[in-house]
């Protein structure tokens, strides 16, 4: 079935754990469940990242998903 944005079902957002860049002039961030390292550096500027949360659609990472 074809969906356009006007009649697509509304997906709920939830708090998702992320890594966010600590550099003031960098907007880099990534979802924790998609990070390849336990404490990654920013892929954009190479600076350190800190833990945080954002209101996002929840995505399942197939590499980390166990059934």
Biopython code that builds the backbone (N, CA, C, O; Angstrom):
import numpy as np
from Bio.PDB.StructureBuilder import StructureBuilder

atoms = [
    (1, "UNK", "N", (0.839, -1.172, 0.000)),
    (1, "UNK", "CA", (0.000, 0.000, 0.000)),
    (1, "UNK", "C", (0.892, 1.246, 0.000)),
    (1, "UNK", "O", (1.920, 1.276, 0.676)),
    (2, "UNK", "N", (0.511, 2.229, -0.728)),
    (2, "UNK", "CA", (1.276, 3.469, -0.826)),
    (2, "UNK", "C", (0.859, 4.443, 0.273)),
    (2, "UNK", "O", (-0.334, 4.668, 0.478)),
    (3, "UNK", "N", (1.824, 5.018, 0.977)),
    (3, "UNK", "CA", (1.554, 6.004, 2.019)),
    (3, "UNK", "C", (2.208, 7.311, 1.636)),
    (3, "UNK", "O", (3.368, 7.331, 1.223)),
    (4, "UNK", "N", (1.492, 8.382, 1.765)),
    (4, "UNK", "CA", (2.141, 9.675, 1.681)),
    (4, "UNK", "C", (2.137, 10.273, 3.076)),
    (4, "UNK", "O", (1.523, 9.710, 3.982)),
    (5, "UNK", "N", (2.803, 11.391, 3.268)),
    (5, "UNK", "CA", (2.951, 11.947, 4.613)),
    (5, "UNK", "C", (1.633, 12.354, 5.255)),
    (5, "UNK", "O", (1.512, 12.333, 6.480)),
    (6, "UNK", "N", (0.660, 12.719, 4.460)),
    (6, "UNK", "CA", (-0.611, 13.168, 5.031)),
    (6, "UNK", "C", (-1.433, 12.042, 5.624)),
    (6, "UNK", "O", (-2.117, 12.247, 6.627)),
    (7, "UNK", "N", (-1.385, 10.843, 5.026)),
    (7, "UNK", "CA", (-2.205, 9.757, 5.554)),
    (7, "UNK", "C", (-1.371, 8.614, 6.147)),
    (7, "UNK", "O", (-1.887, 7.515, 6.350)),
    (8, "UNK", "N", (-0.104, 8.864, 6.420)),
    (8, "UNK", "CA", (0.742, 7.857, 7.054)),
    (8, "UNK", "C", (0.381, 7.763, 8.534)),
    (8, "UNK", "O", (0.024, 8.767, 9.150)),
    (9, "UNK", "N", (0.470, 6.569, 9.104)),
    (9, "UNK", "CA", (0.179, 6.446, 10.532)),
    (9, "UNK", "C", (1.212, 7.218, 11.355)),
    (9, "UNK", "O", (2.395, 7.233, 11.014)),
    (10, "UNK", "N", (0.768, 7.853, 12.429)),
    (10, "UNK", "CA", (1.638, 8.659, 13.273)),
    (10, "UNK", "C", (2.470, 7.739, 14.170)),
    (10, "UNK", "O", (1.922, 6.928, 14.916)),
    (11, "UNK", "N", (3.785, 7.871, 14.092)),
    (11, "UNK", "CA", (4.664, 7.076, 14.940)),
    (11, "UNK", "C", (4.977, 7.859, 16.202)),
    (11, "UNK", "O", (5.234, 9.062, 16.151)),
    (12, "UNK", "N", (4.952, 7.176, 17.322)),
    (12, "UNK", "CA", (5.226, 7.838, 18.589)),
    (12, "UNK", "C", (6.721, 7.987, 18.804)),
    (12, "UNK", "O", (7.510, 7.126, 18.416)),
    (13, "UNK", "N", (7.099, 9.097, 19.432)),
    (13, "UNK", "CA", (8.494, 9.334, 19.763)),
    (13, "UNK", "C", (8.724, 8.976, 21.219)),
    (13, "UNK", "O", (7.802, 9.022, 22.033)),
    (14, "UNK", "N", (9.966, 8.616, 21.546)),
    (14, "UNK", "CA", (10.324, 8.300, 22.914)),
    (14, "UNK", "C", (11.741, 8.763, 23.198)),
    (14, "UNK", "O", (12.497, 9.070, 22.276)),
    (15, "UNK", "N", (12.096, 8.813, 24.461)),
    (15, "UNK", "CA", (13.445, 9.225, 24.848)),
    (15, "UNK", "C", (14.415, 8.128, 24.418)),
    (15, "UNK", "O", (14.242, 6.965, 24.783)),
    (16, "UNK", "N", (15.437, 8.497, 23.642)),
    (16, "UNK", "CA", (16.419, 7.559, 23.119)),
    (16, "UNK", "C", (17.794, 7.995, 23.602)),
    (16, "UNK", "O", (18.129, 9.179, 23.545)),
    (17, "UNK", "N", (18.592, 7.042, 24.076)),
    (17, "UNK", "CA", (19.943, 7.327, 24.538)),
    (17, "UNK", "C", (20.837, 7.647, 23.337)),
    (17, "UNK", "O", (20.817, 6.931, 22.336)),
    (18, "UNK", "N", (21.617, 8.719, 23.443)),
    (18, "UNK", "CA", (22.492, 9.151, 22.350)),
    (18, "UNK", "C", (23.867, 9.524, 22.888)),
    (18, "UNK", "O", (24.055, 9.669, 24.096)),
    (19, "UNK", "N", (24.826, 9.677, 21.978)),
    (19, "UNK", "CA", (26.111, 10.321, 22.222)),
    (19, "UNK", "C", (26.053, 11.647, 21.497)),
    (19, "UNK", "O", (25.648, 11.696, 20.336)),
    (20, "UNK", "N", (26.455, 12.744, 22.167)),
    (20, "UNK", "CA", (26.487, 14.053, 21.516)),
    (20, "UNK", "C", (27.853, 14.688, 21.697)),
    (20, "UNK", "O", (28.476, 14.555, 22.750)),
    (21, "UNK", "N", (28.315, 15.379, 20.660)),
    (21, "UNK", "CA", (29.632, 15.997, 20.655)),
    (21, "UNK", "C", (29.695, 17.106, 21.706)),
    (21, "UNK", "O", (28.734, 17.851, 21.897)),
    (22, "UNK", "N", (30.840, 17.203, 22.383)),
    (22, "UNK", "CA", (31.029, 18.218, 23.413)),
    (22, "UNK", "C", (31.544, 19.540, 22.851)),
    (22, "UNK", "O", (31.547, 20.543, 23.565)),
    (23, "UNK", "N", (31.976, 19.569, 21.600)),
    (23, "UNK", "CA", (32.459, 20.811, 20.996)),
    (23, "UNK", "C", (31.282, 21.763, 20.772)),
    (23, "UNK", "O", (30.239, 21.354, 20.263)),
    (24, "UNK", "N", (31.450, 23.015, 21.148)),
    (24, "UNK", "CA", (30.359, 23.995, 21.035)),
    (24, "UNK", "C", (29.913, 24.234, 19.596)),
    (24, "UNK", "O", (28.727, 24.457, 19.350)),
    (25, "UNK", "N", (30.837, 24.192, 18.647)),
    (25, "UNK", "CA", (30.505, 24.524, 17.259)),
    (25, "UNK", "C", (30.182, 23.286, 16.408)),
    (25, "UNK", "O", (30.037, 23.401, 15.191)),
    (26, "UNK", "N", (30.069, 22.113, 17.030)),
    (26, "UNK", "CA", (29.776, 20.879, 16.286)),
    (26, "UNK", "C", (28.391, 20.379, 16.674)),
    (26, "UNK", "O", (28.032, 20.398, 17.852)),
    (27, "UNK", "N", (27.620, 19.936, 15.703)),
    (27, "UNK", "CA", (26.272, 19.425, 15.943)),
    (27, "UNK", "C", (26.216, 17.896, 15.875)),
    (27, "UNK", "O", (25.131, 17.324, 15.760)),
    (28, "UNK", "N", (27.376, 17.228, 15.945)),
    (28, "UNK", "CA", (27.428, 15.770, 15.806)),
    (28, "UNK", "C", (26.766, 15.038, 16.954)),
    (28, "UNK", "O", (26.943, 15.400, 18.117)),
    (29, "UNK", "N", (25.997, 13.996, 16.623)),
    (29, "UNK", "CA", (25.388, 13.109, 17.611)),
    (29, "UNK", "C", (25.083, 11.793, 16.929)),
    (29, "UNK", "O", (25.009, 11.723, 15.702)),
    (30, "UNK", "N", (24.903, 10.735, 17.732)),
    (30, "UNK", "CA", (24.531, 9.415, 17.211)),
    (30, "UNK", "C", (23.759, 8.648, 18.273)),
    (30, "UNK", "O", (23.926, 8.886, 19.469)),
    (31, "UNK", "N", (22.930, 7.743, 17.835)),
    (31, "UNK", "CA", (22.201, 6.884, 18.755)),
    (31, "UNK", "C", (23.187, 5.904, 19.390)),
    (31, "UNK", "O", (24.078, 5.389, 18.715)),
    (32, "UNK", "N", (23.026, 5.650, 20.687)),
    (32, "UNK", "CA", (23.934, 4.726, 21.374)),
    (32, "UNK", "C", (23.838, 3.315, 20.814)),
    (32, "UNK", "O", (24.848, 2.615, 20.733)),
    (33, "UNK", "N", (22.634, 2.883, 20.425)),
    (33, "UNK", "CA", (22.517, 1.515, 19.925)),
    (33, "UNK", "C", (23.068, 1.349, 18.501)),
    (33, "UNK", "O", (23.076, 0.236, 17.976)),
    (34, "UNK", "N", (23.529, 2.436, 17.871)),
    (34, "UNK", "CA", (24.170, 2.340, 16.566)),
    (34, "UNK", "C", (25.667, 2.654, 16.633)),
    (34, "UNK", "O", (26.353, 2.578, 15.614)),
    (35, "UNK", "N", (26.182, 3.003, 17.814)),
    (35, "UNK", "CA", (27.604, 3.318, 17.976)),
    (35, "UNK", "C", (28.424, 2.029, 17.905)),
    (35, "UNK", "O", (27.993, 0.984, 18.393)),
    (36, "UNK", "N", (29.599, 2.111, 17.298)),
    (36, "UNK", "CA", (30.463, 0.945, 17.169)),
    (36, "UNK", "C", (31.389, 0.781, 18.362)),
    (36, "UNK", "O", (31.993, -0.278, 18.528)),
    (37, "UNK", "N", (31.514, 1.805, 19.196)),
    (37, "UNK", "CA", (32.388, 1.770, 20.361)),
    (37, "UNK", "C", (31.589, 2.094, 21.611)),
    (37, "UNK", "O", (30.506, 2.675, 21.533)),
    (38, "UNK", "N", (32.132, 1.713, 22.773)),
    (38, "UNK", "CA", (31.451, 2.001, 24.032)),
    (38, "UNK", "C", (31.475, 3.485, 24.374)),
    (38, "UNK", "O", (30.530, 3.995, 24.976)),
    (39, "UNK", "N", (32.541, 4.183, 23.999)),
    (39, "UNK", "CA", (32.636, 5.633, 24.232)),
    (39, "UNK", "C", (33.303, 6.253, 22.996)),
    (39, "UNK", "O", (34.515, 6.467, 22.992)),
    (40, "UNK", "N", (32.523, 6.541, 21.953)),
    (40, "UNK", "CA", (33.090, 6.982, 20.674)),
    (40, "UNK", "C", (33.516, 8.448, 20.671)),
    (40, "UNK", "O", (33.086, 9.238, 21.512)),
    (41, "UNK", "N", (34.367, 8.794, 19.713)),
    (41, "UNK", "CA", (34.673, 10.189, 19.400)),
    (41, "UNK", "C", (33.726, 10.636, 18.303)),
    (41, "UNK", "O", (33.180, 9.813, 17.569)),
    (42, "UNK", "N", (33.532, 11.946, 18.192)),
    (42, "UNK", "CA", (32.631, 12.497, 17.192)),
    (42, "UNK", "C", (33.109, 12.144, 15.781)),
    (42, "UNK", "O", (34.274, 12.377, 15.457)),
    (43, "UNK", "N", (32.237, 11.589, 14.938)),
    (43, "UNK", "CA", (32.629, 11.258, 13.573)),
    (43, "UNK", "C", (32.830, 12.494, 12.692)),
    (43, "UNK", "O", (33.436, 12.396, 11.626)),
    (44, "UNK", "N", (32.332, 13.648, 13.121)),
    (44, "UNK", "CA", (32.462, 14.869, 12.323)),
    (44, "UNK", "C", (33.734, 15.640, 12.639)),
    (44, "UNK", "O", (34.437, 16.081, 11.730)),
    (45, "UNK", "N", (34.037, 15.808, 13.941)),
    (45, "UNK", "CA", (35.190, 16.638, 14.304)),
    (45, "UNK", "C", (36.248, 15.893, 15.103)),
    (45, "UNK", "O", (37.346, 16.419, 15.289)),
    (46, "UNK", "N", (35.959, 14.684, 15.584)),
    (46, "UNK", "CA", (36.927, 13.892, 16.327)),
    (46, "UNK", "C", (36.992, 14.212, 17.814)),
    (46, "UNK", "O", (37.786, 13.606, 18.534)),
    (47, "UNK", "N", (36.181, 15.144, 18.289)),
    (47, "UNK", "CA", (36.175, 15.526, 19.697)),
    (47, "UNK", "C", (35.484, 14.443, 20.526)),
    (47, "UNK", "O", (34.846, 13.547, 19.974)),
    (48, "UNK", "N", (35.615, 14.529, 21.857)),
    (48, "UNK", "CA", (34.957, 13.563, 22.729)),
    (48, "UNK", "C", (33.451, 13.793, 22.729)),
    (48, "UNK", "O", (32.972, 14.889, 22.437)),
    (49, "UNK", "N", (32.715, 12.735, 23.064)),
    (49, "UNK", "CA", (31.259, 12.814, 23.097)),
    (49, "UNK", "C", (30.773, 12.510, 24.503)),
    (49, "UNK", "O", (31.430, 11.791, 25.256)),
    (50, "UNK", "N", (29.609, 13.067, 24.854)),
    (50, "UNK", "CA", (29.015, 12.812, 26.161)),
    (50, "UNK", "C", (27.659, 12.147, 25.971)),
    (50, "UNK", "O", (27.031, 12.257, 24.918)),
    (51, "UNK", "N", (27.230, 11.461, 27.009)),
    (51, "UNK", "CA", (25.955, 10.762, 26.986)),
    (51, "UNK", "C", (24.807, 11.754, 27.110)),
    (51, "UNK", "O", (24.922, 12.766, 27.801)),
    (52, "UNK", "N", (23.697, 11.459, 26.435)),
    (52, "UNK", "CA", (22.524, 12.317, 26.501)),
    (52, "UNK", "C", (21.290, 11.573, 26.039)),
    (52, "UNK", "O", (21.333, 10.364, 25.811)),
    (53, "UNK", "N", (20.190, 12.295, 25.901)),
    (53, "UNK", "CA", (18.932, 11.731, 25.415)),
    (53, "UNK", "C", (18.252, 12.720, 24.484)),
    (53, "UNK", "O", (18.411, 13.933, 24.625)),
    (54, "UNK", "N", (17.488, 12.187, 23.524)),
    (54, "UNK", "CA", (16.678, 13.010, 22.619)),
    (54, "UNK", "C", (15.343, 12.324, 22.407)),
    (54, "UNK", "O", (15.222, 11.105, 22.531)),
    (55, "UNK", "N", (14.352, 13.127, 22.086)),
    (55, "UNK", "CA", (13.030, 12.607, 21.775)),
    (55, "UNK", "C", (13.009, 12.255, 20.288)),
    (55, "UNK", "O", (12.954, 13.140, 19.434)),
    (56, "UNK", "N", (13.055, 10.953, 19.985)),
    (56, "UNK", "CA", (13.181, 10.464, 18.609)),
    (56, "UNK", "C", (12.277, 9.265, 18.387)),
    (56, "UNK", "O", (11.747, 8.679, 19.331)),
    (57, "UNK", "N", (12.112, 8.913, 17.123)),
    (57, "UNK", "CA", (11.451, 7.655, 16.784)),
    (57, "UNK", "C", (12.422, 6.536, 17.147)),
    (57, "UNK", "O", (13.617, 6.637, 16.870)),
    (58, "UNK", "N", (11.923, 5.487, 17.754)),
    (58, "UNK", "CA", (12.785, 4.384, 18.149)),
    (58, "UNK", "C", (13.095, 3.516, 16.932)),
    (58, "UNK", "O", (12.186, 3.090, 16.219)),
    (59, "UNK", "N", (14.369, 3.260, 16.702)),
    (59, "UNK", "CA", (14.813, 2.400, 15.615)),
    (59, "UNK", "C", (15.515, 1.188, 16.201)),
    (59, "UNK", "O", (16.230, 1.302, 17.196)),
    (60, "UNK", "N", (15.316, 0.026, 15.587)),
    (60, "UNK", "CA", (15.977, -1.186, 16.037)),
    (60, "UNK", "C", (17.195, -1.416, 15.168)),
    (60, "UNK", "O", (17.102, -1.423, 13.941)),
    (61, "UNK", "N", (18.344, -1.605, 15.813)),
    (61, "UNK", "CA", (19.572, -1.896, 15.096)),
    (61, "UNK", "C", (19.616, -3.405, 14.880)),
    (61, "UNK", "O", (19.708, -4.157, 15.849)),
    (62, "UNK", "N", (19.552, -3.868, 13.617)),
    (62, "UNK", "CA", (19.512, -5.313, 13.370)),
    (62, "UNK", "C", (20.781, -6.037, 13.830)),
    (62, "UNK", "O", (20.728, -7.239, 14.091)),
    (63, "UNK", "N", (21.911, -5.348, 13.936)),
    (63, "UNK", "CA", (23.145, -5.986, 14.416)),
    (63, "UNK", "C", (23.077, -6.274, 15.907)),
    (63, "UNK", "O", (23.671, -7.251, 16.364)),
    (64, "UNK", "N", (22.366, -5.448, 16.683)),
    (64, "UNK", "CA", (22.279, -5.627, 18.128)),
    (64, "UNK", "C", (20.989, -6.315, 18.554)),
    (64, "UNK", "O", (20.825, -6.633, 19.732)),
    (65, "UNK", "N", (20.080, -6.548, 17.631)),
    (65, "UNK", "CA", (18.760, -7.096, 17.959)),
    (65, "UNK", "C", (18.839, -8.615, 18.068)),
    (65, "UNK", "O", (19.288, -9.292, 17.143)),
    (66, "UNK", "N", (18.398, -9.138, 19.207)),
    (66, "UNK", "CA", (18.337, -10.590, 19.370)),
    (66, "UNK", "C", (16.881, -11.001, 19.508)),
    (66, "UNK", "O", (16.087, -10.325, 20.162)),
    (67, "UNK", "N", (16.547, -12.119, 18.882)),
    (67, "UNK", "CA", (15.163, -12.598, 18.902)),
    (67, "UNK", "C", (15.029, -13.777, 19.800)),
    (67, "UNK", "O", (13.935, -14.321, 19.946)),
]
sb = StructureBuilder()
sb.init_structure("model")
sb.init_model(0)
sb.init_chain("A")
sb.init_seg("    ")
for serial, (resi, resn, name, xyz) in enumerate(atoms, 1):
    if name == "N":
        sb.init_residue(resn, " ", resi, " ")
    sb.init_atom(name, np.array(xyz, "f"), 0.0, 1.0, " ", f" {name:<3s}", serial, name[0])
structure = sb.get_structure()
